[in-house]
Amino acid sequence: EGVRIGKEAVLWAGVVLTASTKIVDTTKSGSPVSTGVVPSRSVVIPGSYPKKFAGGEFQVPCALIIGNRSASTDLKTSLNEALREHQVAV
């Protein structure tokens, strides 16, 4: 829903992405926050941040960019790419 995911980005299981999901880049000073775009070749894991509501403080999902794709990441995802290329359903 309203999120652009850059080419070759890797999303770990459990990452929640909507138009309003905060995307925190932990690789940059000050951990810049954005919404709506995951940059190309980013490695993204699920995270959460505290948010205060009238009923108390609760954890809200966010996405954490923890780095960029490396050669070892490419190797780990090569099986998925081969399955997609040959249209094999798993």
N, C-alpha and C positions, 0 to 999 in steps of 0.2 A: 504494500500500500504506500505509494509515493516515495520509494527509496530507490536511488540509483546505486548499483553495485558495480564498481570498476572491474575491468578485465583482469582475470587471474587472481581476484581476491579470494581469500580462504576464510570461510565462516565456520567456526566450530559449532558442534551440536549445542542447541539450547539458546543460540543468539536470537534475541527478539528485535525485529526491525519494523518500525512503522514510520510514518511521516514525522511523528513527534518524538521518536526515540532519540535520546541523547547519544551521540557518538563521540567518545572521549579518546583523543590521541595521546596515549601515555608515552610516546616516543619523543614528544616535543616538550620543551620547557613550559611549565605552567599548565600542562595537560589541556590544550585547547578543546573546546566543546563545539560540536556542530550537529546538524540534523539533515537527513535526506540524502547524504552521499557517503559511500564508502569508497575511498580512493583505490585505484588499481594496485594490484599486488599486495594489498594490506592483509595482515593476519589479524582476525577479529575473534575475540572470545566474549562470552556473556559476563556481565557484571551487574552491579546495582549501586544505587546511591541513596542516602537518607533524604526523605522529603516529609515536611511537616504538613499535616492536615488538621482539620478541626477535631477529629477523633484521636489524634496522636501522631507519632512519627513512624513512618513505614519505609521499607526498602522498595525502590522502584527500579525496574530493569533498565539497563543501558548496555551499550556495546563498547568494548574496550579494544582499541587498536594497539596491539602489543609489539608490532614490528612489521617488517616486509618479508615477502616470500623469499626464501633462500633455496639453494640447490637441494638441500635435504627436504624442504617442503615440497619442491617439485617432484622429487622421487616418491614421497609418500602419497601424492595425489595422482601419480601416473596411472595407477590401476583404474581410478574413476574415469580419467580421460579416455583410456582405451575402451572401457565399457560403453561410454557415451558414443565414441567414434563408431563402434560396431553395433550400436543400438541394442545392447544386451541389457535386459531388465533384471534387476536383482531384488 
